[in-house]
Amino acid sequence: MTVEEYLEHQPEEETADSKQISSILDSEVEVWHRVHWRLSEELFLFWYIWLKDNTKMVEGFVEEVKSALNTRQT
């Protein structure tokens, strides 16, 4: 049974309520989608600036990890 077939057998009042609830949920989803993208953009900007400011430290850490792996393998 499809959604359309199900709604055809529902009383008109319940169908109207379902459409109103669906509309509210759709608007909520849209809001949360925008919030998610906004947070993602801010996190990206934060990590970009942090990495830009701390490139030397990250490079040093990577070299330490590489040398630790090399000494462990030998």
C-alpha positions as CSV (number, residue, x, y, z in Angstrom):
1,M,0.0,0.0,0.0
2,T,1.4,3.4,-1.0
3,V,1.2,6.5,1.1
4,E,-1.3,8.0,-1.3
5,E,-3.6,4.9,-1.0
6,Y,-3.3,5.1,2.8
7,L,-4.3,8.8,2.8
8,E,-7.2,8.2,0.5
9,H,-8.8,6.0,3.2
10,Q,-8.2,8.4,6.0
11,P,-10.9,10.9,7.2
12,E,-10.3,14.4,5.8
13,E,-9.6,15.8,9.3
14,E,-6.7,13.3,9.9
15,T,-5.3,14.0,6.5
16,A,-5.2,17.7,7.2
17,D,-3.6,17.1,10.5
18,S,-1.0,14.8,8.9
19,K,-0.2,17.4,6.3
20,Q,0.2,20.1,8.9
21,I,2.5,17.9,11.0
22,S,4.5,17.0,7.9
23,S,4.8,20.7,7.0
24,I,6.1,21.5,10.5
25,L,8.6,18.6,10.4
26,D,9.8,19.7,7.0
27,S,10.5,23.2,8.2
28,E,12.3,21.8,11.3
29,V,14.5,19.6,9.1
30,E,15.3,22.7,7.0
31,V,16.3,24.7,10.0
32,W,18.5,21.9,11.4
33,H,20.0,21.4,8.0
34,R,21.0,25.1,7.9
35,V,22.3,24.9,11.5
36,H,24.4,21.8,10.6
37,W,26.0,23.6,7.6
38,R,26.7,26.7,9.7
39,L,28.4,24.7,12.4
40,S,30.4,22.8,9.7
41,E,31.6,26.0,8.2
42,E,32.6,27.4,11.5
43,L,34.5,24.2,12.4
44,F,36.3,24.2,9.1
45,L,37.3,27.8,9.6
46,F,38.5,27.1,13.1
47,W,40.6,24.1,12.0
48,Y,41.9,26.0,9.0
49,I,43.1,28.9,11.1
50,W,44.5,26.6,13.8
51,L,46.5,24.6,11.2
52,K,47.7,27.7,9.5
53,D,49.0,29.1,12.9
54,N,50.4,25.7,14.1
55,T,51.9,24.2,10.9
56,K,55.4,23.9,12.3
57,M,54.1,22.2,15.4
58,V,52.0,19.7,13.3
59,E,55.0,19.0,11.0
60,G,57.2,18.3,14.1
61,F,54.6,15.9,15.5
62,V,54.3,14.1,12.2
63,E,58.1,13.7,12.1
64,E,58.1,12.3,15.6
65,V,55.5,9.8,14.7
66,K,57.4,8.8,11.6
67,S,60.6,8.3,13.5
68,A,58.9,6.4,16.2
69,L,57.4,4.1,13.6
70,N,60.8,3.7,11.9
71,T,62.5,2.8,15.1
72,R,59.7,0.3,16.0
73,Q,60.0,-1.5,12.7
74,T,63.8,-1.9,12.9
